């Protein structure tokens, strides 16, 4: 499986998104993590019969295709929101806006 975003980058984006209650990137990161776990499971699962092999390969092939689409989606979302694509840091203006919105909700 080709991986555009390392596990470390996914974790960093997910953590920032959760800290600032910005759930869209977090949701995509969670889905990517789930797909990676599913792919790894399929590759490590016991293949006792030819049917087992075919089932696991079909699932792995589909996950590989949709994983690429989800990674593209994550990149699109990050670019739309103005994240730094070199450091994968949430823009400071977005952090301040989300904090301000949270503080306003407490009033």
C-alpha positions as a Python dict, from the first residue, in 0.01 Angstrom:
ca = {
    (1, 'X'): (0, 0, 0),
    (2, 'X'): (134, 341, -93),
    (3, 'X'): (130, 580, 200),
    (4, 'X'): (148, 955, 139),
    (5, 'X'): (104, 1059, 504),
    (6, 'X'): (314, 878, 765),
    (7, 'X'): (154, 749, 1082),
    (8, 'X'): (335, 1028, 1269),
    (9, 'X'): (184, 1297, 1043),
    (10, 'X'): (-163, 1142, 1074),
    (11, 'X'): (-125, 1139, 1453),
    (12, 'X'): (-8, 1501, 1459),
    (13, 'X'): (-299, 1620, 1245),
    (14, 'X'): (-542, 1417, 1455),
    (15, 'X'): (-406, 1558, 1782),
    (16, 'X'): (-417, 1918, 1660),
    (17, 'X'): (-767, 1869, 1526),
    (18, 'X'): (-889, 1728, 1855),
    (19, 'X'): (-720, 1998, 2066),
    (20, 'X'): (-885, 2272, 1863),
    (21, 'X'): (-1213, 2084, 1812),
    (22, 'X'): (-1175, 2080, 1435),
    (23, 'X'): (-1333, 1746, 1362),
    (24, 'X'): (-1319, 1728, 982),
    (25, 'X'): (-945, 1651, 949),
    (26, 'X'): (-972, 1430, 1258),
    (27, 'X'): (-1251, 1223, 1105),
    (28, 'X'): (-1051, 1167, 785),
    (29, 'X'): (-740, 1074, 988),
    (30, 'X'): (-941, 825, 1193),
    (31, 'X'): (-1076, 666, 875),
    (32, 'X'): (-723, 642, 731),
    (33, 'X'): (-599, 473, 1051),
    (34, 'X'): (-890, 227, 1040),
    (35, 'X'): (-818, 144, 677),
    (36, 'X'): (-451, 82, 753),
    (37, 'X'): (-545, -153, 1035),
    (38, 'X'): (-791, -337, 807),
    (39, 'X'): (-529, -368, 533),
    (40, 'X'): (-268, -503, 777),
    (41, 'X'): (-520, -750, 918),
    (42, 'X'): (-599, -881, 570),
    (43, 'X'): (-231, -925, 491),
    (44, 'X'): (-165, -1116, 815),
    (45, 'X'): (-483, -1324, 828),
    (46, 'X'): (-457, -1699, 790),
    (47, 'X'): (-516, -1825, 439),
    (48, 'X'): (-627, -2181, 496),
    (49, 'X'): (-809, -2218, 164),
    (50, 'X'): (-805, -2063, -180),
    (51, 'X'): (-1131, -1893, -87),
    (52, 'X'): (-966, -1737, 219),
    (53, 'X'): (-686, -1602, 1),
    (54, 'X'): (-933, -1459, -249),
    (55, 'X'): (-1145, -1296, 22),
    (56, 'X'): (-848, -1135, 195),
    (57, 'X'): (-699, -1017, -132),
    (58, 'X'): (-1029, -866, -246),
    (59, 'X'): (-1059, -671, 78),
    (60, 'X'): (-694, -559, 70),
    (61, 'X'): (-724, -447, -293),
    (62, 'X'): (-1033, -239, -218),
    (63, 'X'): (-878, -83, 92),
    (64, 'X'): (-569, 6, -109),
    (65, 'X'): (-781, 196, -363),
    (66, 'X'): (-999, 375, -110),
    (67, 'X'): (-698, 454, 110),
    (68, 'X'): (-544, 654, -175),
    (69, 'X'): (-871, 843, -216),
    (70, 'X'): (-893, 920, 156),
    (71, 'X'): (-534, 1046, 162),
    (72, 'X'): (-617, 1274, -132),
    (73, 'X'): (-924, 1391, 57),
    (74, 'X'): (-708, 1470, 362),
    (75, 'X'): (-467, 1670, 149),
    (76, 'X'): (-757, 1860, -10),
    (77, 'X'): (-909, 1939, 332),
    (78, 'X'): (-577, 2054, 476),
    (79, 'X'): (-513, 2280, 176),
    (80, 'X'): (-864, 2425, 191),
    (81, 'X'): (-822, 2503, 560),
    (82, 'X'): (-478, 2655, 505),
    (83, 'X'): (-262, 2403, 691),
    (84, 'X'): (114, 2424, 637),
    (85, 'X'): (180, 2136, 395),
    (86, 'X'): (548, 2114, 490),
    (87, 'X'): (501, 2088, 866),
    (88, 'X'): (135, 1980, 874),
    (89, 'X'): (59, 2244, 1135),
    (90, 'X'): (-285, 2396, 1168),
    (91, 'X'): (-282, 2764, 1074),
    (92, 'X'): (-259, 2991, 1377),
    (93, 'X'): (-557, 3196, 1258),
    (94, 'X'): (-770, 2883, 1261),
    (95, 'X'): (-651, 2791, 1612),
    (96, 'X'): (-744, 3137, 1740),
    (97, 'X'): (-1082, 3127, 1565),
    (98, 'X'): (-1168, 2789, 1713),
    (99, 'X'): (-1058, 2896, 2062),
    (100, 'X'): (-1263, 3215, 2029),
    (101, 'X'): (-1569, 3020, 1917),
    (102, 'X'): (-1528, 2784, 2213),
    (103, 'X'): (-1493, 3074, 2458),
    (104, 'X'): (-1802, 3242, 2310),
    (105, 'X'): (-1999, 2922, 2359),
    (106, 'X'): (-1919, 2933, 2731),
    (107, 'X'): (-2075, 3277, 2776),
}
